[in-house]
């Protein structure tokens, strides 16, 4: 399934300190609305992906989310 490949791509691009965020990626496909929802169990995932005013964004994760994942799903 393509959405599982996307989760694998996200996990591989995730930086590792404890491994919790890498292991926390989940995807849910909603066939009725043809939506793919991707989330992470760690509440700080958005800070790592998009950055904050105190830390830079992670370019590898941004690339997977904005370029590779849409390409895999089309």
Secondary structure, 3 states (H helix, E strand, C coil): CHHHHHHHHHHHHCCCCCCHHHHCEEEEEECCCCEEEEEECCCCHHHHHHCCCCCCCCHHHHHHHHHHHHHHHC
